[in-house]
Each structure stands twice: as structure tokens, then as C-alpha cells.
């Protein structure tokens, strides 16, 4: 068939299939309904903002500023979303952040900084539940703390002797179902049983049944094992190497 007329070709046209699939799964409605109401005069909704940011990484970019530089020509006039400026995207995303909460363990007087982000974690699970391949029955839940090195003003020195964060992350298969940030000097085992309880509570609330929880040796304490045992049928935890 001979094409007589067509819209300009975009080097990132494949992105449209991703956005269309997200709309078909009602992810746009989920985001716009669950996130804070934007001003009436706003030209962009939450789906525009978040999908524009995701598009940076889908198209090989590194940061939000790529929307106005390297990716601008390929993404402008997108038929599915209105693309805001990088500054607008970053300011809206920053508005979703939670203030840190401060906790102390039973032993010691050190203040531990946590960002629970319960509402965003709840929204993430709702969004994953819309995906056709997301399993909710008798799942295997993996938990680990992951070092994220950075030089932000509130980052603290980690056990690797570099500043950063040490979030606890829960995964079902390849899906990240829970993220709870903690500062770098708050080691993985500190108050982890509370993190496990909060994570499992949100998953149970969403109708996820947990068959197995797997974790590394940082979870090899009485309180953490007890919390895991209360929320899963079985568990696998790496034992700590004994010292002789």
C-alpha cells in the first residue's frame, strides 16, 4: 500500500505502544484518582507527569532534563500525553515525598531516619495488581536492603564508609512491591521487623497471600524471624556464620 500522507515519524514511536497499554489497563485513571488533586488550571494530570518521567528511561535518557534537550524532538506532539517541562515534573514529584520519621531501637539512643511512604507503596501495589502477569496467590516474597550511594545533604555514612541511603525492598518475582527508605547508618537489621510488618500488612490488604519469605542473614534475629513467621507459611533466611 502506498502511503500518500502521514504524520512525521518519531524515533521513539514504540513508546506509544507502552503508553497505550498503560491507558488500556486504566493506570491513568488509577494515578489521577489516587494522587493529590492538582489545581484546576493545571495543564497536566498525574498520568502526564509520571509517564513523561518514565519515558526518559524508556527512551534511553538519564534525567528529567533530557525531555527538553536530547529527547525533545522525538517526544513532542505525543498523541497520548502532554509533556510538562522538567522543572514542573520534578516539583510535582517532590510534592509526593513524605517527611522522614524518627525511631530509636530498644538498645542505644541513635535516631534512625525512615521514610515510610505508605500511600505510595499502597498505590504501587494497586498498579501492579492491574498487570496481567502479576501473581497474588501463594507468592514468594524476597526482602533485602539495598545501598544507594549519594551525596545528598541528608545522606549519612554507611557501613561501606560512603554516604547514602539503605532502603528495605520487597519483591515478588521481578516486581518491586514495597520500598521503605532508611538512612545510611541504620543497618539492615535495625527495626527490620517493623518494616516487614508494614510491608506484609499492605500486601495482605491488597489480597496477596504469601507462601514464602526469603531474606539474607541481616534478618537472622529473633524479632525479625517472628515477624516473618507471622506473615508467611514458610520462610528461608540465611543463617549468620558462627564465630569460633
Secondary structure, DSSP 4 states (H G I P E B T S, - for coil): ------PPP-TTTTHHHHHHHHHHTTHHHHHHHHSPPPPTT-S--HHHHHHHHHHHHHTT--SGGGGGTTTHHHHTT-SS-----HHHHHHHHHHTPPPPEEE--SSS---EEEE--HHHHHHHHHHHHTSTT---SSEEEEEEEEEEE---TT-EE-TTSSEEEEEEEEEETTEEEEEEEEBTTS-TTTTHHHHHHHHHHHHHHTTPPEEEEEE-GGG-SHHHHHHHHHH-SEEEEPPPPPP-
